[in-house]
């Protein structure tokens, strides 16, 4: 297993494929980095370059999914985002999170680096078959008959023409701004920001951003019972996995397998997302912060240990060196 995955390295691209405009020009370069795993199809991660949209006609058609959750990191350029009767401009640095039955569409203003993570959705299930078909028939996706079949197989349902009110991104709940998170907690050497809540993910996960200073470190319990997945957006982190050291830098995924002893130390100012989302961080941090404020005498190491176990946190030690 590869623990540190450079997203930019083409050797790590699984089943690269393209999307096409009606005139046959390329609309998207898409590649899977990690395939979904488990009953809730978690840990899936993709990387796409969405080409500047060819606007056809005065209106926008949307589509929806009847299951699954999508989270996209917008890493370059900007787009018009249409969802739930609203239209808003989303620029690089923002995050989009969509739930089932939210009709949506995008108009890309330039080439947009669009990195996605998903769960409870079969978006990647057809990757192998589609890739194999395209190897034999490169123009398969340009065939309307096949494209319609592909859409039905990946739970993509077209909606009709809709009217949209233009609003600022702050008025669209699906647009997340790391500068204005849903919740924020400061600990020694790091700021933890909640980007998507567990209730926005069907109770399955929550996504957090950790903005960490050099010297911040964390260590897990001896044999962690679940795997973790981190997206290093910027900075440099040294992970120790099975006693061996690995460096994760900007544009890397870190996939930590179940039962693997592990720890990390931050080497440069780092922004790292927990996209596996197993730990109930919000409940843990909220409860312990309140305990320290109102009953500080009870905010002991033993109390934190009990909360850590209750909320599924496998990190036992952390702080600034």
C-alpha positions in Angstrom: 0.0 0.0 0.0 1.2 3.5 -0.8 0.7 5.7 2.3 1.6 9.1 0.8 0.1 9.8 -2.6 1.1 12.7 -4.7 -2.0 13.8 -6.6 0.0 15.5 -9.3 2.0 12.4 -10.2 0.3 10.8 -13.2 1.4 7.3 -12.1 -1.1 7.7 -9.2 -4.0 8.4 -11.5 -6.5 5.5 -11.7 -8.7 5.2 -14.8 -8.1 8.7 -16.3 -11.0 9.8 -18.5 -12.5 12.8 -20.2 -15.8 14.5 -20.5 -17.0 16.1 -23.7 -19.1 19.1 -24.8 -21.9 18.6 -27.4 -19.4 19.8 -30.2 -16.9 17.1 -29.1 -14.4 19.4 -27.4 -13.1 18.3 -24.0 -15.1 19.6 -20.9 -13.3 17.7 -18.2 -10.1 15.7 -17.5 -11.0 13.4 -14.6 -9.0 10.8 -12.7 -9.7 8.7 -9.7 -6.9 8.8 -7.0 -8.5 6.5 -4.4 -11.4 4.1 -5.1 -14.3 4.0 -2.5 -14.1 1.4 0.2 -16.5 -0.2 2.7 -20.2 -0.3 3.1 -20.5 3.5 3.0 -18.2 3.9 0.0 -15.9 6.1 2.0 -12.4 7.4 1.3 -13.0 8.0 -2.4 -10.9 10.9 -3.8 -10.8 12.3 -7.4 -8.9 15.0 -9.1 -10.3 16.9 -12.1 -9.6 19.8 -14.3 -12.9 21.3 -15.4 -12.5 23.2 -18.7 -14.0 26.6 -19.2 -17.7 26.0 -19.9 -19.2 26.4 -23.3 -22.5 28.2 -22.5 -25.3 27.1 -24.8 -28.5 29.0 -24.6 -29.8 31.5 -22.1 -30.5 29.0 -19.3 -28.8 26.3 -17.2 -30.0 22.7 -16.8 -29.2 21.0 -13.5 -28.9 17.4 -12.3 -29.3 15.7 -9.0 -28.3 12.5 -7.3 -30.7 10.4 -5.3 -28.0 9.1 -2.9 -24.6 10.0 -1.8 -22.6 13.0 -0.6 -20.1 15.1 -2.7 -17.4 17.4 -1.3 -15.3 19.4 -3.8 -12.2 21.5 -3.1 -12.0 24.4 -5.6 -8.3 24.9 -6.1 -8.1 27.4 -9.0 -10.1 29.9 -11.1 -13.8 30.4 -10.3 -17.2 29.1 -11.3 -20.9 30.0 -11.1 -22.6 27.5 -8.9 -26.3 26.8 -9.2 -28.1 25.0 -6.4 -31.5 25.0 -4.7 -32.8 28.0 -6.8 -29.7 30.1 -6.1 -26.7 31.2 -8.2 -23.4 32.3 -6.7 -19.8 32.9 -7.6 -17.4 30.4 -6.1 -13.7 31.2 -6.2 -10.6 29.3 -5.5 -10.2 28.4 -1.8 -13.9 27.6 -1.3 -15.4 24.1 -0.8 -18.7 22.8 -2.1 -20.6 20.2 -0.2 -23.8 18.6 -1.7 -26.3 16.2 -0.3 -28.9 13.9 -2.1 -31.6 15.6 -4.1 -29.9 19.0 -4.3 -30.3 19.9 -8.0 -27.1 21.6 -9.1 -24.9 22.7 -12.0 -21.7 24.6 -12.7 -20.5 27.2 -15.2 -16.7 27.2 -15.1 -15.1 30.6 -15.8 -11.7 29.1 -16.6 -9.9 25.8 -16.1 -10.8 24.8 -12.5 -8.8 22.3 -10.4 -11.7 20.4 -8.8 -10.8 17.8 -6.2 -13.5 15.7 -4.7 -14.3 13.2 -2.0 -17.5 11.2 -1.7 -19.3 8.7 0.4 -22.5 6.6 0.0 -22.4 7.1 -3.7 -21.5 4.8 -6.6 -19.8 7.5 -8.7 -16.6 5.4 -9.1 -18.2 2.0 -9.6 -18.2 2.3 -13.4 -14.6 3.6 -13.6 -13.0 0.3 -14.6 -15.6 -0.7 -17.2 -15.7 2.8 -18.7 -11.9 3.0 -18.8 -11.7 -0.4 -20.5 -14.4 0.6 -23.0 -12.6 3.9 -23.9 -9.4 2.0 -24.4 -11.1 0.1 -27.2 -13.5 2.8 -28.3 -12.0 6.3 -27.5 -15.2 8.1 -28.7 -17.6 6.1 -26.6 -18.5 9.0 -24.3 -19.4 11.1 -27.4 -22.2 8.5 -28.2 -25.5 9.9 -26.8 -26.8 6.4 -26.2 -23.8 5.3 -24.1 -23.7 8.6 -22.2 -27.3 8.3 -21.2 -26.6 4.7 -20.0 -23.6 5.9 -18.1 -25.6 8.7 -16.4 -28.3 6.2 -15.3 -25.7 3.9 -13.9 -24.0 6.5 -11.7 -27.2 8.0 -10.3 -27.2 11.2 -12.3 -30.7 12.5 -13.0 -31.4 15.5 -15.2 -33.7 18.2 -14.1 -35.6 20.7 -16.2 -34.9 24.4 -16.7 -34.9 26.4 -13.5 -34.8 30.0 -12.5 -32.0 31.2 -10.1 -31.6 34.2 -7.9 -28.0 35.5 -7.7 -26.8 35.7 -4.1 -23.4 36.0 -2.3 -21.9 32.7 -1.4 -22.6 33.2 2.3 -26.3 32.7 1.5 -25.7 29.2 0.0 -25.3 26.6 2.6 -23.6 24.2 0.2 -20.6 26.7 -0.1 -18.1 26.3 2.7 -15.4 28.9 3.5 -12.4 27.8 5.5 -12.0 31.4 6.6 -15.5 31.3 8.2 -16.0 27.7 9.4 -19.0 26.2 11.1 -17.0 25.8 14.3 -13.4 26.6 15.3 -11.3 25.4 18.2 -7.8 26.5 19.1 -5.4 24.1 20.7 -1.7 24.3 21.4 0.0 24.7 18.0 -3.1 24.3 15.8 -6.5 25.7 14.9 -9.2 23.1 14.1 -12.1 24.2 11.8 -15.2 22.2 11.0 -16.0 22.4 7.3 -18.9 19.9 7.0 -20.9 18.6 9.9 -21.9 15.1 10.6 -25.5 16.0 10.1 -24.7 17.1 6.6 -23.2 13.7 5.8 -26.0 11.4 6.9 -24.3 10.9 10.2 -21.4 9.1 8.6 -18.5 11.6 8.8 -17.4 15.2 9.3 -14.7 17.0 7.5 -12.2 19.2 9.4 -9.3 21.5 8.5 -6.3 21.6 10.7 -4.1 24.7 10.4 -0.9 23.7 12.2 2.3 25.3 13.2 5.8 23.7 12.8 6.4 21.5 15.8 2.8 20.4 16.3 2.6 16.6 16.6 0.1 13.9 17.2 0.2 10.2 18.1 -2.5 7.6 17.8 -3.3 4.7 20.1 -1.3 1.5 19.6 -3.5 -0.2 16.9 -6.0 2.2 15.5 -9.2 0.3 14.6 -10.1 2.4 11.5 -8.1 3.9 8.7 -7.6 7.6 8.2 -7.3 9.8 5.0 -5.8 13.3 5.0 -5.5 15.8 2.2 -2.4 18.1 2.6 -3.4 21.3 0.9 -0.2 23.2 1.8 2.8 22.8 4.0 4.9 19.8 5.0 4.3 17.0 7.5 6.4 14.0 8.6 4.3 10.9 9.2 5.7 7.8 11.0 3.9 4.7 9.9 5.0 1.2 11.1 8.2 2.9 12.4 9.2 4.3 9.0 9.1 8.0 8.1 7.2 9.5 5.1 7.0 13.2 4.0 3.7 14.6 2.8 3.7 18.0 1.1 1.3 20.2 -0.8 -1.1 18.2 -3.0 -0.6 14.9 -1.2 -3.1 12.4 0.2 -2.0 10.4 3.3 -3.8 7.1 3.6 -3.2 5.4 7.0 -4.4 1.8 7.1 -6.3 0.2 9.9 -4.2 -1.1 12.8 -1.0 0.7 11.6 0.9 2.4 14.5 1.3 6.0 13.5 2.1 9.6 14.4 3.0 12.9 12.7 5.0 16.0 13.2 4.5 19.3 11.3 7.6 20.6 9.6 6.2 23.8 8.0 3.0 25.8 8.4 0.4 23.3 7.1 -3.2 23.2 6.1 -4.4 19.5 6.2 -8.0 18.2 5.9 -9.3 15.1 7.6 -11.5 13.8 4.8 -11.9 10.3 6.3 -14.0 12.0 9.0 -14.3 9.1 11.4 -13.8 11.0 14.7 -16.7 12.9 16.2 -14.4 15.9 16.7 -17.2 18.4 17.1 -18.8 16.6 20.0 -15.4 15.9 21.6 -14.1 19.5 21.3 -17.4 21.1 22.2 -17.9 19.0 25.3 -14.3 19.3 26.6 -14.2 23.1 25.9 -17.4 23.6 27.9 -16.1 21.4 30.7 -13.0 23.5 31.0 -15.1 26.7 31.0 -17.8 25.8 33.5 -16.2 23.0 35.6 -12.4 23.4 35.2 -11.7 21.2 38.1 -13.2 18.3 36.2 -11.3 19.0 33.0 -8.7 16.4 33.8 -6.6 14.2 31.6 -8.8 11.3 32.7 -11.9 13.2 31.6 -10.5 13.8 28.2 -9.5 10.2 27.8 -13.1 9.1 28.6 -14.5 11.6 26.0 -11.9 10.6 23.4 -13.0 7.0 23.6 -16.7 7.9 23.6 -16.4 9.9 20.4 -14.2 7.6 18.5 -11.0 9.6 18.6 -8.0 7.4 18.2 -5.4 10.2 18.7 -4.2 9.9 22.3 -1.5 12.7 22.5 -1.0 16.0 20.6 0.5 19.4 21.1 3.3 21.8 20.3 6.9 20.7 20.9 
